[in-house]
Amino acid sequence: MFKVLLLSTMVFAAREHGAHLHGAGKISMAFDGKRGKIELHVPAESLYGFEHEAKSKKDRQKKEQALLKLEEKISEMIVLDPSLKCEIKKEIFEVNQQKNHAEVEAEFGVSCEAPVAGSEISFHMQKVFPRLRKVQVDVVADGVQKSLQVTNNGDSLGLK
C-alpha cells in the first residue's frame, strides 16, 4: 500500500507541475515483489517533434508512429535484469493537449518471474528518442527508494 501511495504522490506532483522542459521527462516506477508499474511523463516534442495539435495527415502519422514506437520499445528504453524475465505492457496512453503544449503520459504494467528489488535497471532513452536528453527517474521496490537523473544511454540504477 505504501508504494502505491508514494507512486500516486509522485504522479500527482508531476501532473500538477504544469510547465515542462523540452528534452526532459520523468519516470516513476514502483514494484511490489514481482509486479510493478512504470509511469512516464514527457513533452510530446521530445517524442514526435512538435506539441501543437496534430491536424495534418503528416502530423497525425508522426504522432501515431512515435506513440507506437514508445509502446514497442519501452523494454529497450527501460531494461530490467534479463534474469528476472519481466514483461512490460502498455496500460494507458494519454496526450494532454493544452493550446500549443502537449505532454504524453504513459502507464505500463510490469510482471516478472522474480522480485525486482536487489537488481539493476539500465536506461537507454536517447537510443529510441534522441530528443529525450534528461529523464528524472524515481523507483520504489520493496522498501528500497532510489532516484537517478538519466542523461546518457546506459545509465543504471541499482536497487540494493
N, C-alpha and C positions, 0 to 999 in steps of 0.2 A: 504493500500500500504506500509506503514511504516513497518508493521510486516513482510510482505513478503520480503522486502529488508533486514531487520535485520536477518531473518532466513537464507536468502541466504548468507549473510555475514558470519554468524556462520558456515554454512555448508562449504563454501569456505575455511575458516580458518582451519576447521577440515581436509579437504582434502589436503590442502597444507602443513599441519604439517609433513606428511610423516611418521616418526618413531612413533611407538606405544609401549605401555607398556602392557604386558600380564596381564590379570585380570582387566584391566581398560578400560572403554568405555566412550562414550559421547552421550548424548541425547539432541536434540534441539526440542523444542515444540513451536508452535505459534498458537494462537487462535484468531479468529475474530468473536466474538459473539458465535454462536452455531457450527461453523465449525473450523477445525484446521488440523494441520499436526504434525506428530512426525517423526523425523529422528534419526536413531540410527547408530552409528559407533562403531564397536568393533572388536578386533583382533579375527580371526577365532579360534585360540587356546582356547579362553575363551568360545566359544560355542560348538565346536566339538572336541577339544583336540589336534589339530595339525594345522600347517599352510602350510605344503608342499602341492603340487598339489595332489588331490585325484585321484590316478591312480588305486589302487587295488579295488576290489569289496567291501571289508570290509570298506575301507576309504570312498568310494563313498556313502555307506549306512549310515555311521556315519554322514557325511556331510548333506545328504538329510534329515535324521531324525532330526538333530539339526535345520536345517532351517525350517522344518515343525513345529517343537516344538515352535520355535520363532513366527511363524505366528499364531499358535493356542493359544499360552499362553501369547501373548502380553498384553491382557487385565487383566491378573493376575500379570504381572510384573509392569505395569503402571496402577494403579487403580484410576480412576476418580470417583468423588462422585456419588454413585448409583442413587441419586435423579435426576441427570442430564439426565439419560437414554442415555448414549453415546454408540456409536458403533465404533469400531476401525477396519479398513480394510486395508490389505496389498495393496500397490500400486506398489512398486518397491523393488526388492531384487537384490543386486549385490554382488559378491565376487570378490574383486580386488586382483588378484594373481600376485606377483612380486617375482620371484625366490623362496626363502623359507619363504616368508612372505605373509600372506593373511589377508585382512580386509573385514568384512561383513558390507555392507551399506544397510540399510532398510528404506523405507519410508512408512508411514501409514497415511491414511486419517481418520479424526475423525469427526463424526457428532453427535450432541447432541440435546436434546429437549429443553435445556435451556443453557444460556451462561456459560462458564467455569469460567470466572472471578468472584472472590468472593468465590470460592470453595477451596477445598483442594485436592491435588493429593498425593497418597502414592505409594511407590516403593517397590517391592519385587523381585529384580533381582536374588539374590542368591537362592531363593526358587526354581527357574526354572533352572538357570545356576549357580551352586555353584562356578565355576571358575571366575565368574564376580564379583569381590570383591569391586571395586570402580568405580562409574559412575558419571561423571560431568553432571549435568542437568541444562539447561538454558531454561526458559519459558518466553514467552511474551503472555499476554492475555488481550486484550482490554486496552492497556496503562499501565498495570502492568508488570514489569520485575522482575523476581526472579531467583536466582541460588541456587543450593544445590549440595554438594558432597555426594552421596548416598554410604554408607559403610555398612549399616545394613538393613535387611528386616524390613519394616515398617517405614523407614524414610519418612517424609512427607514434603510437601511444600504448604503453604497457599498462595493463590493468592488474597490477600486483600490489 
